[in-house]
Amino acid sequence: MYKLRYYCQGPGEKEILNLLHQIEDKHQIPYKIKDLSTNSQYDQEKEKAAYDKDFKPRAKALKKAMGVSITKLRSQSGNYFVSNPETIGLLKNDQIVWWFHMEKEVKEFLRNLLLTGNLPA
């Protein structure tokens, strides 16, 4: 029912990958890695596609649930930051219901999830 999706550049950050693996083993919450780069370089088209497909249709529901706008994931200049630096999406029935952006937030969320097994309400 619940899944984690890790949006990253290239292979991803080792500590985050380790936390995801431990969470899957301990709490049976599967994860998927979504590399939005091309040859480990920023790819604007992949970033925009992920933003448009995964986040934009859920913008109002995500803002209501979290109190945070998805606009953190894009700039006025047309760049998108879904995987730069990192984002974790919590999916329920293949729709994002919660997300964390920036390495510090992502790691804090994953450490807490590993420790408690509690998902956001």
Contact map, one row per residue, 1 for C-alpha under 8 A:
1110000000000000000000000000000000000000000000000000000000000000000000000000000000000000000110000000000000000000000000000
1111000000000000000000000000110000000000000000000000000000000000000000000000000000000000011110000000000000000000000000000
1111100000000000000000000000111100000000000000000000000000000000000000000000000000000000011101000000000000000000000000000
0111110000000000000000000000111100000000000000000000000000000000000000000000000000000001111000000000000000000000000000000
0011111000000000000000000000001111000000000000000000000000000000000000000000000000000001111000000000000000000000000000000
0001111100000000000000000000001111000000000000000000000000000000000000000000000000000111100000000000000000000000000000000
0000111110000000000000000000000011110000000000000000000000000000000000000000000001100111100000000000000000000000000000000
0000011111111000000000000000000011111000000000000000000000000000000000000000000001111110000000000000000000000000000000000
0000001111110000000000000000000000111001110000000000000000000000000000000000000000111100000000000000000000000000000000000
0000000111110000000000000000000000111111100000000000000000000000000000000000000000000000000000000000000000000000000000000
0000000111111000000000000000000000100001000000000000000000000000000000000000000000000000000000000000000000000000000000000
0000000111111101100000000000000000100000000000000000000000000000000000000000000000000000000000000000000000000000000000000
0000000100111111100000000000000000000000000000000000000000000000000000000000000000000000000000000000000000000000000000000
0000000000011111110000000000000000000000000000000000000000000000000000000000000000000000000000000000000000000000000000000
0000000000001111111000000000000000000000000000000000000000000000000000000000000000000000000000000000000000000000000000000
0000000000011111111100000000000000000000000000000000000000000000000000000000000000000000000000000000000001100100000000000
0000000000011111111110000000000000000000000000000000000000000000000000000000000000000000000000000000000000000000000000000
0000000000000111111111000000000000000000000000000000000000000000000000000000000000000000000000000000000000000000000000000
0000000000000011111111100000000000000000000000000000000000000000000000000000000000000000000000000000000000000110010000000
0000000000000001111111110000001000000000000000000000000000000000000000000000000000000000000000000000000000000100000000000
0000000000000000111111111000001000000000000000000000000000000000000000000000000000000000000000000000000000000000000000000
0000000000000000011111111100000000000000000000000000000000000000000000000000000000000000000000000000000000000000010000000
0000000000000000001111111111110000000000000000000000000000000000000000000000000000000000000000000000000000000100110010000
0000000000000000000111111111111000000000000000000000000000000000000000000000000000000000000000000000000000000000000000000
0000000000000000000011111111100000000000000000000000000000000000000000000000000000000000000000000000000000000000000000000
0000000000000000000001111111000000000000000000000000000000000000000000000000000000000000000000000000000000000000010000000
0000000000000000000000111111100000000000000000000000000000000000000000000000000000000000000000000000000000000000010010000
0000000000000000000000111111110000000000000000000000000000000000000000000000000000000000000000000000000000000000000000000
0111000000000000000000111011111000000000000000000000000000000000000000000000000000000000000000000000000000000000000000000
0111000000000000000000110001111100000000000000000000000000000000000000000000000000000000000000000000000000000000000000000
0011110000000000000110010000111110000000000000000000000000000000000000000000000000000000000000000000000000000000000000000
0011110000000000000000000000011111000000000000000000000000000000000000000000000000000000000000000000000000000000000000000
0000111100000000000000000000001111100000000000000000000000000000000000000000000000000000000000000000000000000000000000000
0000111100000000000000000000000111110000000000000000000000000000000000000000000000000000000000000000000000000000000000000
0000001111110000000000000000000011111000000000000000000000000000000000000000000000100000000000000000000000000000000000000
0000001111000000000000000000000001111100011001100000000000000000000000000000000000100000000000000000000000000000000000000
0000000111000000000000000000000000111111111001000000000000000000000000000000000000000000000000000000000000000000000000000
0000000001000000000000000000000000011111111000000000000000000000000000000000000000000000000000000000000000000000000000000
0000000001000000000000000000000000001111100000000000000000000000000000000000000000000000000000000000000000000000000000000
0000000011100000000000000000000000001111110000000000000000000000000000000000000000000000000000000000000000000000000000000
0000000011000000000000000000000000001111111000000000000000000000000000000000000000000000000000000000000000000000000000000
0000000010000000000000000000000000011101111100000000000000000000000000000000000000000000000000000000000000000000000000000
0000000000000000000000000000000000011100111111100000000000000000000000000000000000000000000000000000000000000000000000000
0000000000000000000000000000000000000000011111110000000000000000000000000000001100000000000000000000000000000000000000000
0000000000000000000000000000000000000000001111111000000000000000000000000000000000000000000000000000000000000000000000000
0000000000000000000000000000000000011000001111111100000000000000000000000000000000000000000000000000000000000000000000000
0000000000000000000000000000000000010000001111111110000000000000000000000000000111100000000000000000000000000000000000000
0000000000000000000000000000000000000000000111111111000000000000000000000000001100000000000000000000000000000000000000000
0000000000000000000000000000000000000000000011111111100000000000000000000000000000000000000000000000000000000000000000000
0000000000000000000000000000000000000000000001111111111000000000000000000000000001000000000000000000000000000000000000000
0000000000000000000000000000000000000000000000111111111100000000000000001000000101000000000000000000000000000000000000000
0000000000000000000000000000000000000000000000011111111110000000000000000000000000000000000000000000000000000000000000000
0000000000000000000000000000000000000000000000001111111110000000000000000000000000000000000000000000000000000000000000000
0000000000000000000000000000000000000000000000000111111111000000000000000000000000000000000000110000000000000000000000000
0000000000000000000000000000000000000000000000000111111111100000000001000000000000000000000000010000000000000000000000000
0000000000000000000000000000000000000000000000000011111111100000000001000000000000000000000000000000000000000000000000000
0000000000000000000000000000000000000000000000000001111111110000000000000000000000000000000000000000000000000000000000000
0000000000000000000000000000000000000000000000000000011111111100000000000000000000000000000000111000000000000000000000000
0000000000000000000000000000000000000000000000000000001111111110000011000000000000000000000000000000000000000000000000000
0000000000000000000000000000000000000000000000000000000011111111000000000000000000000000000000000000000000000000000000000
0000000000000000000000000000000000000000000000000000000001111111100000000000000000000000000000001000000000000000000000000
0000000000000000000000000000000000000000000000000000000001111111111111000000000000000000000000011100000000000000000000000
0000000000000000000000000000000000000000000000000000000000111111111111000000000000000000000000000000000000000000000000000
0000000000000000000000000000000000000000000000000000000000011111111100000000000000000000000000000000000000000000000000000
0000000000000000000000000000000000000000000000000000000000001111111000000000000000000000000000001100000000000000000000000
0000000000000000000000000000000000000000000000000000000000000111111100000000000000000000000000000100000000000000000000000
0000000000000000000000000000000000000000000000000000000000000111111110000000000000000000000000000000000000000000000000000
0000000000000000000000000000000000000000000000000000000000000111011111000000000000000000000000000000000000000000000000000
0000000000000000000000000000000000000000000000000000000000100110001111110000000000000000000000000000000000000000000000000
0000000000000000000000000000000000000000000000000000001100100110000111111100000000000000000000000000000000000000000000000
0000000000000000000000000000000000000000000000000000000000000000000011111110000000000000000000000000000000000000000000000
0000000000000000000000000000000000000000000000000000000000000000000011111110000010000000000000000000000000000000000000000
0000000000000000000000000000000000000000000000000010000000000000000001111110000111000000000000000000000000000000000000000
0000000000000000000000000000000000000000000000000000000000000000000001111111011111000000000000000000000000000000000000000
0000000000000000000000000000000000000000000000000000000000000000000000111111111100000000000000000000000000000000000000000
0000000000000000000000000000000000000000000000000000000000000000000000000111111000000000000000000000000000000000000000000
0000000000000000000000000000000000000000000000000000000000000000000000000011111000000000000000000000000000000000000000000
0000000000000000000000000000000000000000000000000000000000000000000000000111111100000000000000000000000000000000000000000
0000000000000000000000000000000000000000000100010000000000000000000000000111111110000000000000000000000000000000000000000
0000000000000000000000000000000000000000000100110010000000000000000000001110011111000000000000000000000000000000000000000
0000000000000000000000000000000000000000000000100000000000000000000000011100001111111000000000000000000000000000000000000
0000001100000000000000000000000000000000000000100110000000000000000000001100000111111110000000000000100000000000000000000
0000001110000000000000000000000000110000000000100000000000000000000000000000000011111110000000000000000000000000000000000
0000000110000000000000000000000000000000000000000000000000000000000000000000000011111110000000000000010000000000000000000
0000000110000000000000000000000000000000000000000000000000000000000000000000000011111110000000000000111000000000000000000
0000011110000000000000000000000000000000000000000000000000000000000000000000000001111111000000000000111001000000000000000
0000011100000000000000000000000000000000000000000000000000000000000000000000000001111111100000000011111001000000000000000
0001111000000000000000000000000000000000000000000000000000000000000000000000000000000111110000000011100001000000000000000
0001111000000000000000000000000000000000000000000000000000000000000000000000000000000011111000011111000000000000000000000
0111100000000000000000000000000000000000000000000000000000000000000000000000000000000001111100011110000000000000000000000
0111100000000000000000000000000000000000000000000000000000000000000000000000000000000000111111111100000000000000000000000
1110000000000000000000000000000000000000000000000000000000000000000000000000000000000000011111111000000000000000000000000
1100000000000000000000000000000000000000000000000000000000000000000000000000000000000000001111100000000000000000000000000
0010000000000000000000000000000000000000000000000000000000000000000000000000000000000000001111110000000000000000000000000
0000000000000000000000000000000000000000000000000000010001000000000000000000000000000000001111111000000000000000000000000
0000000000000000000000000000000000000000000000000000011001000100000000000000000000000000111101111110000000000000000000000
0000000000000000000000000000000000000000000000000000000001001100100000000000000000000000111100111110000000000000000000000
0000000000000000000000000000000000000000000000000000000000000100110000000000000000000000111000011111000000000000000000010
0000000000000000000000000000000000000000000000000000000000000000000000000000000000000011110000011111100000000000000000000
0000000000000000000000000000000000000000000000000000000000000000000000000000000000000011100000000111110011001000000000000
0000000000000000000000000000000000000000000000000000000000000000000000000000000001001111000000000011111011000000000000000
0000000000000000000000000000000000000000000000000000000000000000000000000000000000011110000000000001111111000000000000000
0000000000000000000000000000000000000000000000000000000000000000000000000000000000001110000000000000111111100000000000000
0000000000000000000000000000000000000000000000000000000000000000000000000000000000000000000000000000011111110000000000000
0000000000000000000000000000000000000000000000000000000000000000000000000000000000000000000000000001111111111000000000000
0000000000000001000000000000000000000000000000000000000000000000000000000000000000000111000000000001111111111100000000000
0000000000000001000000000000000000000000000000000000000000000000000000000000000000000000000000000000001111111110000000000
0000000000000000000000000000000000000000000000000000000000000000000000000000000000000000000000000000000111111111000000000
0000000000000000000000000000000000000000000000000000000000000000000000000000000000000000000000000001000011111111100000000
0000000000000001001100100000000000000000000000000000000000000000000000000000000000000000000000000000000001111111110000000
0000000000000000001000000000000000000000000000000000000000000000000000000000000000000000000000000000000000111111111000000
0000000000000000000000000000000000000000000000000000000000000000000000000000000000000000000000000000000000011111111111000
0000000000000000000000100000000000000000000000000000000000000000000000000000000000000000000000000000000000001111111111100
0000000000000000001001100110000000000000000000000000000000000000000000000000000000000000000000000000000000000111111110000
0000000000000000000000000000000000000000000000000000000000000000000000000000000000000000000000000000000000000011111110000
0000000000000000000000000000000000000000000000000000000000000000000000000000000000000000000000000000000000000001111111000
0000000000000000000000100010000000000000000000000000000000000000000000000000000000000000000000000000000000000001111111100
0000000000000000000000000000000000000000000000000000000000000000000000000000000000000000000000000000000000000001100111110
0000000000000000000000000000000000000000000000000000000000000000000000000000000000000000000000000000000000000000100011111
0000000000000000000000000000000000000000000000000000000000000000000000000000000000000000000000000100000000000000000001111
0000000000000000000000000000000000000000000000000000000000000000000000000000000000000000000000000000000000000000000000111
